[in-house]
Structure formats: C-alpha cells, structure tokens
C-alpha cells in the first residue's frame, strides 16, 4: 500500500485509470468502516480502478475542539496496518490543519477528489461531512458527480446483535465498561493496544509474577481498570497473558494507572521491545487486599482463569 500525506503527492500515473475513493475518519476500522472498505474493494476490482482511502492522521476534533476530542481507538500506524491488510492500494492520510479545514467543500471536490485523485466512484458513510465548516455532504457530492463524471455511494451503518449501531463512540463506551466481548463484536477482531516494554518497580518479579510493563506512548485507548485474559504479541509471536490495568491498590493506591502483562510460561528480557496487548475478556475489577497472602492467592487464581478462558477461545 502506498501511503502519502497529501492528495497532491498521488502522481497521475497511479490513478490514470481512475480511482474509487473511500472517505472517512476510520477510527478503529470497525465493522461499519469495513463495510465501506469492502464495497470500495469490490468496485475497484469490478471496474479496474485504484482503491484509495482518504482519511486523517488524527481526529479533526483534535484541531477544532481539542478539549472534546475523544481518545483514538487506533494510532495512525495501527490504522495503516489494518488498511494494508485489507488490500487498499493508496492511503492519503492528511494532517487536519487550519489550512485543510479552510478548504471550501466545492474546492475539495474539484481539486482533491477529481483533479488529484481522479475519482470515478466515491464511497462514504451517511454521516460524513467535509469542507470548510462541514458544509459538504453526500447530497453535494451526488450533485457534483453529475458535473464531474463520478458516481457516489452512501453505505448504511452496520448493526451488531446485542449492541446496536456500530460506531467508534459505542466501542469507546464498551472499553470504558471493560466489555471486551462487545468491543470485539463491533470491531470484528480482538481489541489491542501497543507500546514499548519499560522497567517497572519489579514488585511482580519479586512476587513470582514478572510482568511486561507498557510505557511511553500507548497506541490505542486503554480499557477500564481490571484484570483481563488475553494475549501479547512480541516479535510476531503471540503468547497467552494475564493483563492488569490500573494502579496497585494494595501497594500503590495513589499511583497512576498502567498496563502490565504477565506472559504465561515465558521468561526472558523484553525491555525496549514493542508489545501488542490483546484483550479478550475482563476477569475482575481492581481490588485492595488485606494481606500479601490474599493478593498472591488471587493472582494465582487470575492465571488459572486466564488459561481457562483462553483455552476455550
């Protein structure tokens, strides 16, 4: 997949036969997004067009109203990897700046979609808006298509049994509640975050449960505090893990929340490595224990439950 930061970096030869363009924020690449992207790929193959995604590095709210901007479900890097796995030909991932926000909707259509991307077919969700102050919508695109010779397709949202309409906001609510099963149903995959393994306080190691501590910039939204059954992926190898999210109420109740993964049946030096943590199921909330023995008993039980859950997954 070719990745560029501006549509004017797409050279004419790459879209000489025309492109089918999917436009959207695509945060999380959930089932609703996948419906749009699947339709894009279908049209691209049927009409021999270049499949092109036009999206943003960060949520536009980061620029427009930073205080109200939601935490991203996926980092730009994670989204690019997911789009590449789908088989997208070109991804135009634009920084949403003052300059970009000022582009009038009609100029966005004529300059970006038509002139630079040579769009022959445009696919978007019903609620997507574009151009200065969000003045552009699907109706405007359909009208412009008659002038510029492209067609427009609005893809309906996707509903998920037991959840309702799939959206990035609904997935954030599931993560807030630690409902990883609901998040996975809406995403079509196990939810994961990614970061670097850093040194911790070594308390887990001293207790016989050495953990991989996530530090630095965490890619993705961390779910609710608690203990989870899941997996880690390091150097392409997936391993079972009991995952802790939160502070340690028994020892450090005032510390900041953090993510630690006890990787089952593993020993080795992981410091400095990139680690992906996949959350399958929340086992329990964080609790304070009256004694070290009570804490250790619970940690052993967490490992037993983790094995049981993962073996049946």
KENUNU-633965 format. One record per residue (C-alpha): residue number from 1; y, z, x. Coordinates in Angstrom, 3 decimals, padded with zeros to 6 digits, m for minus. Each point is the difference from the previous one (the first is absolute). Example, Ala and Ser with C-alpha at 12.3 -4.5 7.8 and 13.67 -1.06 7.14 Angstrom:
<dobas>
1 / m004.500 / 007.800 / 012.300
2 / 003.440 / m000.660 / 001.370
</dobas>
This chain:
<dobas>
1 / 000.000 / 000.000 / 000.000
2 / 003.445 / m000.923 / 001.271
3 / 002.506 / 002.854 / m000.376
4 / 003.763 / m000.595 / 000.185
5 / 003.028 / 002.142 / m000.799
6 / 002.060 / m002.694 / m001.709
7 / m000.747 / m003.062 / m002.093
8 / 002.070 / m002.174 / 002.339
9 / m002.623 / 000.671 / 002.689
10 / m002.543 / m001.976 / m002.030
11 / 000.176 / m003.431 / 001.622
12 / m000.142 / m003.037 / m002.318
13 / m003.346 / m001.157 / 001.373
14 / m001.660 / 003.211 / m001.199
15 / 000.907 / m000.693 / m003.624
16 / 000.291 / m003.779 / 000.110
17 / m002.454 / m000.349 / m002.862
18 / 001.671 / 002.742 / m002.004
19 / m000.774 / 003.677 / m000.470
20 / m001.047 / 002.359 / m002.744
21 / 002.127 / 003.137 / 000.362
22 / m000.826 / 003.500 / m001.221
23 / 003.089 / 002.209 / m000.101
24 / 000.009 / 003.794 / m000.208
25 / 000.136 / 003.382 / 001.738
26 / m003.804 / 000.282 / 000.098
27 / 000.021 / 003.686 / 000.956
28 / m003.618 / 001.083 / 000.213
29 / m001.463 / m003.444 / m000.773
30 / m001.558 / 001.484 / m003.160
31 / m002.007 / m001.827 / m002.685
32 / 003.157 / m001.295 / m001.682
33 / 001.168 / m001.505 / 003.285
34 / m003.460 / m001.356 / 000.701
35 / 000.062 / m001.800 / m003.341
36 / 003.194 / m001.789 / 001.072
37 / m001.361 / m000.741 / 003.469
38 / m003.346 / m001.230 / m001.332
39 / 001.813 / m002.412 / m002.299
40 / 002.135 / m001.165 / 002.954
41 / m003.106 / m000.742 / 002.057
42 / m001.605 / m001.791 / m002.932
43 / 003.006 / m002.294 / m000.473
44 / 000.351 / m000.578 / 003.750
45 / m003.589 / m001.178 / 000.244
46 / 000.091 / m002.121 / m003.143
47 / 003.270 / m001.760 / 000.888
48 / m000.318 / 000.042 / 003.811
49 / 003.110 / 002.142 / 000.413
50 / 000.891 / 002.596 / 002.620
51 / m000.470 / 003.537 / m001.351
52 / 003.159 / 001.948 / 000.766
53 / 000.957 / 003.609 / m000.747
54 / 003.666 / 000.980 / m000.046
55 / 000.406 / 003.772 / 000.220
56 / 002.015 / 002.768 / 001.651
57 / m000.521 / 002.152 / 003.054
58 / 001.037 / 003.037 / m002.009
59 / 000.694 / 000.730 / m003.652
60 / 003.457 / m001.392 / m000.983
61 / 000.860 / 003.482 / m001.264
62 / 000.061 / 001.127 / 003.632
63 / 003.250 / m001.965 / 000.264
64 / 001.328 / 000.209 / m003.545
65 / m000.695 / 003.681 / m000.795
66 / m001.690 / 001.684 / 002.962
67 / m000.033 / 003.403 / m001.687
68 / m002.151 / m001.427 / m002.806
69 / m002.267 / m002.207 / 002.114
70 / m003.702 / 000.838 / m000.441
71 / m002.302 / 000.543 / 002.968
72 / m001.843 / m003.231 / 000.726
73 / m003.708 / m000.111 / m000.788
74 / m000.558 / m002.315 / 002.939
75 / 001.908 / m000.699 / 003.189
76 / 001.163 / m003.561 / 000.728
77 / m002.841 / m000.288 / 002.503
78 / m002.587 / 001.115 / m002.556
79 / 001.314 / m002.472 / m002.563
80 / m000.112 / m002.844 / 002.506
81 / m003.610 / 000.836 / 000.832
82 / m000.948 / 000.048 / m003.688
83 / 001.778 / m003.308 / m000.626
84 / m001.731 / m001.571 / 002.992
85 / m003.371 / 001.207 / m001.324
86 / 000.750 / m001.731 / m003.306
87 / 000.541 / m003.253 / 001.869
88 / 003.755 / m000.543 / m000.407
89 / 001.334 / m002.848 / 002.162
90 / 003.589 / 001.225 / 000.526
91 / 001.681 / 003.356 / m000.615
92 / 003.795 / 000.123 / 000.025
93 / 000.758 / 003.720 / 000.354
94 / 003.755 / 000.422 / m000.305
95 / 002.151 / 003.003 / 000.909
96 / 001.957 / 000.871 / m003.158
97 / 003.501 / 000.177 / 001.463
98 / 003.520 / m000.217 / m001.418
99 / 000.018 / m003.675 / 000.903
100 / m003.262 / m000.679 / m001.822
101 / 001.024 / 002.088 / m003.016
102 / 003.202 / m002.065 / m000.326
103 / m001.800 / m003.342 / m000.433
104 / 000.734 / m001.296 / m003.523
105 / m003.120 / m000.666 / m002.060
106 / 000.673 / m003.737 / m000.283
107 / 000.414 / m000.312 / 003.778
108 / m003.212 / 001.950 / 000.554
109 / m001.783 / m002.594 / m002.107
110 / 001.606 / m003.110 / 001.513
111 / 000.235 / 001.102 / 003.632
112 / m002.964 / 002.332 / 000.535
113 / m002.649 / m001.079 / m002.483
114 / 000.726 / m003.726 / m000.182
115 / 001.617 / m001.037 / 003.275
116 / m001.696 / 002.373 / 002.450
117 / m003.396 / 000.631 / m001.631
118 / m000.345 / m003.313 / m001.873
119 / m001.357 / 001.874 / m003.002
120 / m001.946 / m002.066 / m002.512
121 / m001.396 / 002.938 / m001.937
122 / 001.355 / 003.558 / m000.186
123 / m001.987 / 003.018 / m001.175
124 / 001.440 / 003.423 / m000.775
125 / m000.486 / 003.078 / m002.122
126 / 001.865 / 000.348 / m003.303
127 / 002.324 / 002.753 / 001.259
128 / 001.080 / m001.575 / 003.302
129 / 003.713 / m000.733 / 000.424
130 / 001.860 / m001.608 / 002.890
131 / 003.431 / m000.995 / 001.244
132 / 003.269 / 001.922 / 000.110
133 / m000.148 / 002.994 / m002.348
134 / m003.410 / m001.153 / m001.212
135 / 001.510 / m002.817 / m002.085
136 / m002.986 / m002.299 / 000.465
137 / m003.156 / 000.237 / m002.116
138 / m002.911 / m002.140 / m001.113
139 / 002.069 / m001.748 / m002.697
140 / 002.529 / m001.087 / 002.617
141 / m002.791 / m001.281 / 002.231
142 / m001.573 / m001.979 / m002.833
143 / 003.343 / m001.655 / m000.785
144 / 000.613 / m000.794 / 003.682
145 / m003.502 / m001.424 / 000.320
146 / 000.944 / m002.838 / m002.353
147 / 002.829 / m000.927 / 002.362
148 / m001.785 / 000.431 / 003.316
149 / m003.484 / m001.098 / m000.975
150 / m002.032 / 003.195 / 000.298
151 / m002.034 / 001.875 / m002.576
152 / 000.044 / 003.736 / m000.677
153 / m002.806 / 002.296 / m001.026
154 / 000.493 / 003.601 / m001.133
155 / m003.134 / 002.086 / 000.475
156 / m000.538 / 002.845 / m002.446
157 / m000.636 / 003.504 / 001.246
158 / m003.484 / 001.440 / 000.401
159 / m001.367 / 002.975 / m001.911
160 / m002.583 / 002.362 / 001.424
161 / m002.500 / 001.960 / m002.152
162 / 000.905 / 003.665 / m000.163
163 / 003.344 / m000.622 / 001.720
164 / 002.007 / m002.587 / m001.918
165 / 002.414 / m002.509 / 001.473
166 / m000.419 / m000.328 / 003.743
167 / 003.174 / 000.511 / 002.021
168 / 001.105 / 001.399 / 003.319
169 / 001.665 / 002.866 / m001.886
170 / m003.254 / 000.895 / m001.761
171 / m001.827 / 000.019 / 003.335
172 / 002.625 / 002.360 / 001.430
173 / m000.583 / 002.319 / m002.953
174 / m003.745 / m000.050 / 000.669
175 / 000.627 / 000.872 / 003.663
176 / 002.351 / 002.790 / m001.041
177 / m002.836 / 001.449 / m002.093
178 / m002.649 / m000.607 / 002.665
179 / m001.835 / m002.301 / m002.413
180 / m001.468 / m002.356 / 002.566
181 / m002.466 / m001.490 / m002.471
182 / 002.850 / m001.225 / m002.217
183 / 001.910 / m001.305 / 003.019
184 / m003.062 / m001.911 / 001.181
185 / m000.538 / m001.547 / m003.443
186 / 003.565 / m001.298 / m000.038
187 / m000.106 / m001.200 / 003.604
188 / m003.460 / m001.492 / m000.073
189 / m000.787 / 001.836 / 003.235
190 / m000.073 / 003.486 / 001.508
191 / 003.522 / 001.244 / 000.722
192 / 000.818 / 000.414 / 003.698
193 / 002.787 / 001.126 / 002.305
194 / 000.322 / m000.625 / 003.719
195 / 001.591 / 001.764 / 002.964
196 / m000.648 / 001.097 / 003.585
197 / m002.264 / 002.879 / 001.060
198 / 002.107 / 002.725 / 001.613
199 / m000.627 / 003.450 / 001.454
200 / m000.043 / 002.825 / m002.540
201 / m000.202 / 003.758 / 000.418
202 / m003.764 / m000.205 / 000.822
203 / m000.777 / 002.637 / m002.642
204 / m002.608 / m002.242 / m001.611
205 / m001.737 / m000.537 / 003.321
206 / m000.094 / 003.741 / 000.630
207 / m001.609 / 000.483 / m003.426
208 / m002.633 / m002.666 / 000.646
209 / 001.737 / m002.687 / m002.072
210 / 001.990 / m002.189 / 002.432
211 / 002.319 / m002.287 / m001.926
212 / 001.857 / m003.216 / 000.661
213 / 003.638 / 000.796 / m000.767
214 / 002.255 / m002.759 / m001.293
215 / 003.438 / m000.134 / 001.572
216 / 003.025 / m002.202 / 000.427
217 / 000.780 / m002.562 / m002.680
218 / m002.576 / 000.071 / m002.782
219 / m000.596 / m003.369 / m001.673
220 / m000.370 / 000.520 / m003.741
221 / 000.652 / 002.861 / m002.399
222 / m001.945 / 003.193 / 000.726
223 / m001.789 / 001.283 / m003.133
224 / 000.256 / 003.517 / m001.441
225 / m000.913 / 003.008 / 002.112
226 / m003.688 / 000.801 / m000.064
227 / m003.367 / m000.714 / 001.583
228 / m001.485 / m003.470 / m000.427
229 / m003.228 / m001.833 / 000.690
230 / 000.572 / m003.326 / 001.673
231 / m000.261 / m002.020 / 003.163
232 / 001.885 / m000.676 / 003.197
233 / 000.184 / m003.352 / 001.749
234 / 000.630 / 000.060 / 003.745
235 / m000.486 / m003.030 / 002.247
236 / m001.557 / m001.784 / m002.965
237 / m002.677 / 002.662 / m000.518
238 / m000.187 / 001.780 / m003.352
239 / m001.193 / 003.617 / m000.058
240 / m000.403 / 002.632 / m002.696
241 / 002.691 / 002.684 / m000.015
242 / 001.144 / 003.142 / m001.783
243 / 003.782 / m000.372 / m000.232
244 / 002.594 / 002.733 / m000.336
245 / 003.514 / m000.659 / m001.291
246 / 002.567 / 002.808 / 000.087
247 / 000.884 / 002.987 / 002.129
248 / m002.526 / 002.740 / 000.697
249 / 000.779 / 002.725 / m002.572
250 / m002.306 / 002.471 / 001.759
251 / 001.655 / m000.279 / 003.435
252 / 003.250 / m001.977 / m000.327
253 / 001.183 / 000.129 / m003.637
254 / 003.553 / m001.043 / 000.924
255 / m000.920 / m002.962 / 002.191
256 / 000.644 / m003.613 / m000.976
257 / m002.721 / m001.911 / m001.805
258 / m002.200 / m002.133 / 002.239
259 / m003.175 / m002.055 / m000.132
260 / m003.104 / 000.934 / 001.988
261 / m003.423 / m001.622 / m000.080
262 / m003.224 / 001.733 / 001.031
263 / m002.196 / m002.958 / 000.927
264 / m003.616 / 000.797 / m000.767
265 / m002.586 / m000.233 / 002.792
266 / 002.561 / m001.085 / 002.582
267 / 001.344 / 001.282 / 003.281
268 / 002.391 / m001.724 / 002.340
269 / 003.605 / m000.400 / 001.085
270 / 002.077 / m001.828 / m002.619
271 / 003.506 / 000.929 / 001.117
272 / 002.440 / m002.900 / m000.127
273 / m002.288 / m002.210 / m002.072
274 / 000.951 / m001.608 / m003.293
275 / m001.912 / 001.579 / m002.889
276 / m000.373 / m001.152 / m003.578
277 / m000.884 / 002.717 / m002.500
278 / m001.629 / m001.120 / m003.243
279 / 000.037 / 002.451 / m002.936
280 / m002.917 / m000.259 / m002.411
281 / 000.120 / 003.252 / m001.995
282 / 001.967 / 003.254 / m000.079
283 / m002.379 / 002.943 / 000.285
284 / 002.413 / 002.885 / m000.510
285 / 003.561 / 001.215 / 000.460
286 / 001.287 / 001.959 / 002.977
287 / m000.718 / 003.714 / m000.172
288 / 000.769 / 003.150 / 001.982
289 / m003.049 / 002.055 / 001.024
290 / m000.089 / 003.748 / 000.584
291 / m002.215 / m000.245 / 003.054
292 / m001.091 / m002.398 / 002.709
293 / m003.594 / 000.241 / m001.203
294 / 001.019 / m001.084 / m003.497
295 / 001.926 / m002.961 / 001.423
296 / m002.925 / m001.072 / 002.184
297 / m002.392 / 000.220 / m002.932
298 / 002.281 / m002.246 / m002.032
299 / 000.354 / m002.495 / 002.875
300 / m003.769 / m000.261 / 000.328
301 / m000.227 / m000.549 / m003.746
302 / 002.688 / m002.704 / 000.240
303 / m002.154 / m001.881 / 002.506
304 / m003.075 / 000.314 / m002.238
305 / 001.965 / m001.307 / m002.974
306 / 001.455 / m002.813 / 002.080
307 / m003.456 / m001.183 / 001.038
308 / m001.209 / 000.175 / m003.591
309 / 002.936 / m001.982 / m001.357
310 / m000.093 / m002.662 / 002.702
311 / m003.753 / m000.480 / m000.160
312 / 000.297 / m000.850 / m003.696
313 / 003.061 / m002.263 / 000.447
</dobas>
